[in-house]
Amino acid sequence: MRNTIISNVQIAVVDHERLTREFVAHVMMYSVNREILVFENAETIMEAVSAGKTIHLVLSEIHLPGRSGFELLRSLKEENPGIYLIAMSANPGDETPATELGADAFLAKPFALKDLFGIVQHFVVESSELQLGNKRCLEN
């Protein structure tokens, strides 16, 4: 029996490159059959979260203009430890620092679609402790 995707999971993609951002968002939308939030930089997603927007899973480029993906990772994990954050970068050397800052996974660019689908499978379908709001979701 296949596990079901948690129905109200909110996923966001943060990348300053429009084509990459749209590609990842469309792949994710296809994968989970719901709208994906997109942000061009760290400031806009942090504003949304500060304004009360619920987000459960963030896929973020590490090398963003202005506030870096490392800074975004640090801020999100400090303020909202229940958010899963997947760091993305073309530089494999970014994996260790991202993981040390609390990234839940690292996706090396360029990546295969199966790797992106694997992320969704792991964090949205298989995870038994995905945070939904202030309570843990134990659906599987």
N, C-alpha and C positions, 0 to 999 in steps of 0.2 A: 504494500500500500504506500502510495506517495504522500509525503507530508504536505500539508496545505500552507500556502503563503499567508502570513498573518494579515488580515484584511485591512487594517488601518495603518500599516507601516508607512512612514514618510521618509523618502530618500532624497538627498541633495547631491548635486555635482557642482564642484567649484573648480573652474579652470579659466584662465584669461584668454586662451585660444578658442575662439568661437566654434571652429569646426570640431575640435576635440570635445568641447563641452556638449555640443549638440549630438555628436556621435554617441558619446557615453550615455547621455540622457535618453536618446532613442532606443539604444540597446537595452537599457535598464527598464524603460517603459514597456518594451516588448516582453521582457522577462517577467515583470511583476504585474503587468496589465493595469497600470495606474500612472497618473501624472508624476513626473519627476521634477523637483524644484531645481532651478539652475541659478548659479551665481557666478559673476565675473571675477570677484575678488573676495578676500577674507573679510573686509569691512562690511560688505553687503550681507553676507550670511550671518555675521555676528550681530548686525542690526536686527535681522529677522528673528534670531534666537532671543535676543534681549527684549524684543517686542512681544515675545510669547509664542512664536511659531514653533511648533513641535517638530523636531527632526530626530529620527532614530539612527540613520546611517548616512554618513558623509563620505563621498569619494572626492578627495582633494589633491590637486597638483601641489607639489612642494614649492616649486619656483614660481610664485605669484608676484606681480608687481606690488609695491607698497609693503603691506604686512605679509610676510612669507607664510607658506603652508606650515612650516615648523611653528611659527608663532600662533597660527590658527589652531593647530593641534594642541599646543600647550593651553591656550585659552579655553577651547571647547572642553578638554578633559578636566580642567580645573573647575569650570563652572557647571558642566553637565557630564559627570563621569559615566552616565549611562549611554551616551551617544557612542556608537561604533564609528571609528574613523579609519578609512582606507587611504593610505598615502599613495600618490602616483608620481613617478618621476622617470625621466630617461637616464638619470644618473644612478647606477646601482650603488654608489657610495652613500646615497641618501637613506638606504634601507635601515642601517644600524642606528643612526641618530633618530630617525622617525620612530623606530621601535622603542628606543630608550625613552622617548617622550610620551609613549603610550599608544602609538598607532596599533590598531588591531590586526592590520595586514598591510602588505606593501605590494603594489602592482607596478611592475617595471614596464615602461613604455619603450618601444611599441609592444602591445600585448595582443594576445589572441583572444577572439571572442569567447572561447571556452574558458579562459581564465577569468574574464569578467562575469560570465554565467556562474562559474564556480564560486565567486565572491557572493553573488546573490544567493546561491544555493546554501552556502555555509551560514551566512549571517541573517538571512531572511526566512529561509525555509527550515533549516536544521537547528538553528539556535533555540535552545529551550529557555533562554533567559533574556530575550530581547525586551528592552525597556519600552513600555508603552505608557507615556505619561509618567506618573509617579509610582506605578506599580509594575512589577515584573510580569511579563506574559509567559505563562508556562504551557502555552499551546504548542503542539508539535505536529 
